[in-house]
Amino acid sequence: MVSTSDPSAFTEQNSTVGEPPKLRKHETFEEKFYRKFTSEPLVPIGCLVTAYFLGSGINSFFNRDAVRSQRMMRARVGSQFATLLIFMGYAGMNAIDFKIAPMYQASQEIKKQQASSSENSS
């Protein structure tokens, strides 16, 4: 048995693997923002709505309008909740496989193919 501290064994193992792994291109902030915005457009929109309500509520607080300030802060909490639900919805859509009983569906597709091939042959 070859020890792992032997450098010749290490180079022999690496030479049999093949080509080195391909490195991914570093994604800039703008590229990532564009990719995320196109794949999940409601999340950044929800963040902007939340920021608007926060800014408007703070402005109303400085202007001594307690009723409007309270209303804006409640709207901010609601928009944060909606944004969180949207975010969780996107995460769930990416994680869930919508194939229910995949073996059953595969058998049904095979039956359909067999039925269509028997109709075509007759």
N, C-alpha and C positions, 0 to 999 in steps of 0.2 A: 504494500500500500504506500502511496506517495503522500508525504506530508504537505500541508498547505503552505508551510513556510519556505518550501523549495521554490526559488524563482523560475527555474526551468519548467517545472510542472505548471506553474501559473501561466507562462507564455504559451505553452502547448495547449492548455485549455482554451485560452483566448483565441488562438489561431484557428481552432476547429469551429468556433462559433459562427464565423462568417463576417459580414460587413458590420461596421459599428452602427449603433443606433442613430437614427436621424434626429437631430436637434430641432426643436420647434422654434419658430421665429418669435422673438420677443414682441409682445403685443403692447402698443402704446396705449395711453389712457383714452385718446380719441377713438382709436380702433375698437377698443373694448366697449366704450360707451356706445358707439354706433351699433356694434354687434348686439349688445344687450337691449338697446332701445328698439331695434328692429325685431328681435325675438320676443321681447316682453314689453310692449309699449305702454301698458297701463301702469306699471310700477313707477317709472320716473314721472309720469303725469300726476300720479297720486302724491308723490313726494313734493312736486311743485305746488299742488293744491294745499297740502299741509303747510308748506312754508308760507304760502300766501295768508292762510288763516292765522298762523302764528304771528307774522309781521303785522297784520291788520289788528290783531288782538292787543299786541304790545303798543301799537300806535294809539289805539283807543284808551288803553290804560294811562298813557302819558297825557292824553287830552282830557282825562278825568271823566270819561264816558263809561261808567261802570256797567251799564246794561249792555252796550255794544261789545265791550271788552269780554264780558262773560259769555255772550252769544258766540263771539269769534273763537274763544277757547273751547267751547263745547263743539263747535264745528270742526276745530282742529283735531280734537279727540276722535270725532266721528270719521274724519278723513284719514287719520292714522289707522284706525281700525279697518276701514275699507281697503287701504293700501296693503295692510298686513294680510287680509283675506285674499286679495288679488295675488300677492306674492306667494302665499301658500297654495293657491289654486294653480299657478304656473308650475310650482315645484311638484305638486301632485300630478299634473298632466304629464310632466317629463318622467316621473317615476313609475306611474301605473301602466301596466300592460293591459290593454283593453280586450285581449283575447280571453274570453271566458271558455273554459274547458277546451284547450287547444287540441287535445287528442280527438275529441268529439267533432270539432270543426274540421280537422284534417280528414277524418273518416267520411264526413258528409261531402267534402270536396272530391274525394276519390270516388264516391258513389255517383256524384254528378258527372264526373269525367267518364266513368264507365257507362253511364246511361247515354251520354251524348255520343260516345264512340260506338255504342250498339245501335243507336238511331242512324248514325252516319253510314254504318256498314250495311244496313238493311235497305 
